[in-house]
Amino acid sequence: MATDWATIASLATAGGTLVLAVSTFASVRSANRAARVAEQALLVGLRPLLVPSRLQDDAQKISFIDGTYVPLPGGCAAVKIDGDIIYLAISLRNAGRGIAVLHSWHVWPGRRRGEERPDLSVFRRLSRDLFVSPSDVGFWQGAFRDPADPARDEVLAAIKDGEPLTIDLLYGDYEGGQRVISRFLLQHRGTDSRWLASVARHWNVDRPDPR
């Protein structure tokens, strides 16, 4: 029986091509996996996470656009009523690895419960840029100035009754991505007139939640 060298050569070529294709496919998959890992590592390095500052953190003096100042001890919030205006502030610490850029906020009178992420359409945009550096202390501030604001009367009634306030903050990294909503609870301590701040929940806006 004669050896068909042409057939053998064709099969050898085909086999070599197949081996090369498999090797190339594996290399591409490995490169894609490495690229995804590198991308995730980069995002983690940019990701902020805001929590209340610690009680032993330094106090801050927060100024508002109208010249009003409020003292802000570590781990606390500031709540001040001056005429028709309600001033609010929270002492924050960035537990993440990236700069936190605050975007907007929403206040709920009382203790807000629920698993559902808040609707972004109800948030109020900050009138100035606020940043909190990684592993550092910063603050959020907001105010109700319009007596006709429908949310103002509800918040004012809760403050006067000593009820808690729930504040949702929307923020992200300095690239404008990885947005997070963190829900803070402000509770009044009648013994020393302080408002203590705690964090209740975090929601991811631009990526899946871990839960």
Kinemage of the C-alpha trace (Angstrom):
@kinemage 1
@onewidth
@group {chain A} dominant
@subgroup {mainchain}
@vectorlist {calphas} color= white
{ca met a 1} P 0.000 0.000 0.000
{ca ala a 2} L 1.495 3.295 -1.128
{ca thr a 3} L 1.919 6.093 1.347
{ca asp a 4} L -0.127 9.170 0.445
{ca trp a 5} L 2.369 11.836 1.483
{ca ala a 6} L 0.130 14.642 0.258
{ca thr a 7} L -2.671 13.535 2.589
{ca ile a 8} L -0.265 13.142 5.499
{ca ala a 9} L 1.161 16.605 4.871
{ca ser a 10} L -2.333 18.098 4.734
{ca leu a 11} L -3.319 16.403 7.979
{ca ala a 12} L -0.110 17.549 9.653
{ca thr a 13} L -0.731 21.104 8.497
{ca ala a 14} L -4.325 20.960 9.714
{ca gly a 15} L -3.202 19.574 13.061
{ca gly a 16} L -0.606 22.291 13.453
{ca thr a 17} L -3.166 24.953 12.576
{ca leu a 18} L -5.571 23.528 15.139
{ca val a 19} L -2.902 23.510 17.846
{ca leu a 20} L -1.979 27.096 16.967
{ca ala a 21} L -5.649 28.152 17.055
{ca val a 22} L -6.176 26.547 20.475
{ca ser a 23} L -3.006 28.168 21.780
{ca thr a 24} L -4.052 31.551 20.400
{ca phe a 25} L -7.541 31.223 21.895
{ca ala a 26} L -6.089 30.348 25.308
{ca ser a 27} L -3.686 33.287 25.100
{ca val a 28} L -6.484 35.687 24.186
{ca arg a 29} L -8.654 34.423 27.058
{ca ser a 30} L -5.750 34.768 29.460
{ca ala a 31} L -5.012 38.292 28.206
{ca asn a 32} L -8.679 39.287 28.519
{ca arg a 33} L -8.804 37.877 32.051
{ca ala a 34} L -5.656 39.774 32.985
{ca ala a 35} L -7.099 42.970 31.489
{ca arg a 36} L -10.306 42.562 33.521
{ca val a 37} L -8.312 41.970 36.705
{ca ala a 38} L -6.210 45.068 35.993
{ca glu a 39} L -9.353 47.116 35.310
{ca gln a 40} L -10.972 45.958 38.556
{ca ala a 41} L -7.800 46.792 40.474
{ca leu a 42} L -7.802 50.275 38.933
{ca leu a 43} L -11.455 50.825 39.827
{ca val a 44} L -10.884 49.692 43.393
{ca gly a 45} L -8.079 52.232 43.620
{ca leu a 46} L -10.508 54.970 42.573
{ca arg a 47} L -13.503 53.801 44.635
{ca pro a 48} L -14.690 55.962 47.581
{ca leu a 49} L -16.878 54.877 50.488
{ca leu a 50} L -18.255 57.452 52.918
{ca val a 51} L -19.021 56.697 56.560
{ca pro a 52} L -19.419 58.947 59.609
{ca ser a 53} L -16.172 60.223 61.065
{ca arg a 54} L -15.010 58.929 64.433
{ca leu a 55} L -15.845 60.692 67.690
{ca gln a 56} L -12.128 61.313 68.275
{ca asp a 57} L -11.680 62.998 64.888
{ca asp a 58} L -11.037 66.736 64.896
{ca ala a 59} L -13.972 69.123 64.960
{ca gln a 60} L -14.623 71.193 61.838
{ca lys a 61} L -16.080 74.667 61.360
{ca ile a 62} L -18.475 74.603 58.407
{ca ser a 63} L -19.354 77.800 56.542
{ca phe a 64} L -22.441 78.320 54.397
{ca ile a 65} L -22.823 80.647 51.428
{ca asp a 66} L -24.639 83.271 53.496
{ca gly a 67} L -21.803 83.517 56.032
{ca thr a 68} L -23.385 81.257 58.647
{ca tyr a 69} L -20.986 78.951 60.518
{ca val a 70} L -21.789 75.760 62.399
{ca pro a 71} L -19.423 73.695 64.602
{ca leu a 72} L -19.146 70.046 63.540
{ca pro a 73} L -17.555 67.646 66.073
{ca gly a 74} L -16.206 64.281 64.976
{ca gly a 75} L -18.836 61.555 64.560
{ca cys a 76} L -21.642 64.085 64.680
{ca ala a 77} L -24.006 66.123 62.545
{ca ala a 78} L -24.939 69.786 62.804
{ca val a 79} L -28.590 70.838 62.761
{ca lys a 80} L -29.360 74.545 63.072
{ca ile a 81} L -32.537 76.558 62.576
{ca asp a 82} L -32.097 80.280 61.932
{ca gly a 83} L -35.289 82.049 60.978
{ca asp a 84} L -36.713 80.317 57.915
{ca ile a 85} L -33.477 78.486 57.096
{ca ile a 86} L -32.520 74.968 58.201
{ca tyr a 87} L -28.779 74.243 58.103
{ca leu a 88} L -27.541 70.632 58.030
{ca ala a 89} L -24.059 69.095 57.975
{ca ile a 90} L -22.439 65.693 58.618
{ca ser a 91} L -18.842 64.960 59.588
{ca leu a 92} L -17.632 62.268 57.163
{ca arg a 93} L -14.672 59.931 56.752
{ca asn a 94} L -13.707 58.316 53.452
{ca ala a 95} L -13.066 54.607 54.119
{ca gly a 96} L -12.390 53.939 50.423
{ca arg a 97} L -9.209 54.280 48.387
{ca gly a 98} L -10.332 57.005 45.982
{ca ile a 99} L -11.400 60.647 46.317
{ca ala a 100} L -15.128 60.999 47.030
{ca val a 101} L -16.874 63.669 44.948
{ca leu a 102} L -20.275 64.542 46.441
{ca his a 103} L -23.063 65.183 43.944
{ca ser a 104} L -26.458 65.546 45.608
{ca trp a 105} L -28.600 64.728 48.635
{ca his a 106} L -32.080 64.005 49.950
{ca val a 107} L -33.504 64.289 53.474
{ca trp a 108} L -36.273 62.121 54.906
{ca pro a 109} L -37.943 63.106 58.190
{ca gly a 110} L -37.799 60.259 60.679
{ca arg a 111} L -36.060 56.901 60.400
{ca arg a 112} L -36.262 55.650 56.807
{ca arg a 113} L -36.277 51.883 56.327
{ca gly a 114} L -36.351 49.707 53.231
{ca glu a 115} L -34.128 47.751 50.875
{ca glu a 116} L -35.071 49.625 47.700
{ca arg a 117} L -32.547 52.074 46.324
{ca pro a 118} L -33.748 55.708 46.474
{ca asp a 119} L -34.947 57.371 43.285
{ca leu a 120} L -32.267 59.706 41.934
{ca ser a 121} L -34.899 62.156 40.665
{ca val a 122} L -35.667 63.350 44.227
{ca phe a 123} L -32.073 64.322 45.016
{ca arg a 124} L -30.987 67.946 45.380
{ca arg a 125} L -27.790 68.960 43.633
{ca leu a 126} L -25.070 70.517 45.782
{ca ser a 127} L -24.434 74.196 45.123
{ca arg a 128} L -20.654 73.759 45.455
{ca asp a 129} L -18.167 70.931 44.947
{ca leu a 130} L -17.340 68.907 48.054
{ca phe a 131} L -14.514 66.357 48.148
{ca val a 132} L -13.335 63.898 50.801
{ca ser a 133} L -9.832 62.476 50.404
{ca pro a 134} L -9.088 58.783 51.069
{ca ser a 135} L -8.610 57.916 54.766
{ca asp a 136} L -9.353 61.530 55.645
{ca val a 137} L -12.131 63.562 57.231
{ca gly a 138} L -14.483 65.859 55.332
{ca phe a 139} L -18.099 66.937 55.449
{ca trp a 140} L -21.415 67.255 53.679
{ca gln a 141} L -23.613 70.323 54.040
{ca gly a 142} L -27.074 71.293 52.849
{ca ala a 143} L -29.781 73.805 53.673
{ca phe a 144} L -33.498 74.442 53.239
{ca arg a 145} L -33.881 78.144 52.427
{ca asp a 146} L -37.238 78.441 50.667
{ca pro a 147} L -40.191 78.631 53.113
{ca ala a 148} L -42.396 77.309 50.297
{ca asp a 149} L -40.318 74.157 49.932
{ca pro a 150} L -42.779 71.308 50.697
{ca ala a 151} L -40.049 69.167 52.305
{ca arg a 152} L -38.951 71.950 54.648
{ca asp a 153} L -41.981 71.840 56.975
{ca glu a 154} L -41.704 68.055 57.434
{ca val a 155} L -37.997 68.271 58.247
{ca leu a 156} L -38.579 71.232 60.578
{ca ala a 157} L -41.309 69.361 62.468
{ca ala a 158} L -39.061 66.325 62.900
{ca ile a 159} L -36.215 68.474 64.252
{ca lys a 160} L -38.446 70.285 66.745
{ca asp a 161} L -39.881 66.957 67.947
{ca gly a 162} L -36.406 65.485 68.380
{ca glu a 163} L -37.097 62.837 65.759
{ca pro a 164} L -34.274 61.293 63.690
{ca leu a 165} L -33.427 62.489 60.186
{ca thr a 166} L -32.450 60.168 57.346
{ca ile a 167} L -30.078 61.668 54.773
{ca asp a 168} L -29.136 59.988 51.495
{ca leu a 169} L -25.905 61.196 49.876
{ca leu a 170} L -25.014 60.543 46.229
{ca tyr a 171} L -21.309 60.611 45.374
{ca gly a 172} L -18.744 58.967 43.120
{ca asp a 173} L -15.100 58.894 42.129
{ca tyr a 174} L -13.301 61.847 40.531
{ca glu a 175} L -13.743 60.289 37.078
{ca gly a 176} L -17.514 60.675 37.478
{ca gly a 177} L -18.212 56.950 37.811
{ca gln a 178} L -18.765 54.315 40.502
{ca arg a 179} L -21.601 56.329 42.007
{ca val a 180} L -22.863 55.266 45.425
{ca ile a 181} L -25.807 56.293 47.596
{ca ser a 182} L -25.017 56.097 51.314
{ca arg a 183} L -27.835 56.450 53.826
{ca phe a 184} L -27.020 58.247 57.078
{ca leu a 185} L -29.147 58.423 60.200
{ca leu a 186} L -28.977 61.522 62.430
{ca gln a 187} L -30.221 61.035 65.987
{ca his a 188} L -30.585 63.766 68.576
{ca arg a 189} L -29.080 63.255 72.021
{ca gly a 190} L -31.041 65.389 74.422
{ca thr a 191} L -28.461 65.004 77.182
{ca asp a 192} L -25.848 67.115 75.406
{ca ser a 193} L -27.826 68.527 72.447
{ca arg a 194} L -25.636 66.660 69.939
{ca trp a 195} L -26.802 64.942 66.781
{ca leu a 196} L -24.932 61.667 66.305
{ca ala a 197} L -24.431 60.301 62.797
{ca ser a 198} L -24.423 56.659 61.734
{ca val a 199} L -24.545 54.928 58.357
{ca ala a 200} L -27.320 52.459 57.597
{ca arg a 201} L -26.856 51.250 54.010
{ca his a 202} L -24.920 51.701 50.759
{ca trp a 203} L -26.285 51.242 47.226
{ca asn a 204} L -24.217 51.012 44.046
{ca val a 205} L -25.678 53.043 41.184
{ca asp a 206} L -23.369 52.186 38.246
{ca arg a 207} L -22.561 48.548 39.091
{ca pro a 208} L -24.278 45.576 40.771
{ca asp a 209} L -24.745 45.624 44.523
{ca pro a 210} L -22.746 43.042 46.506
{ca arg a 211} L -25.863 41.745 48.256
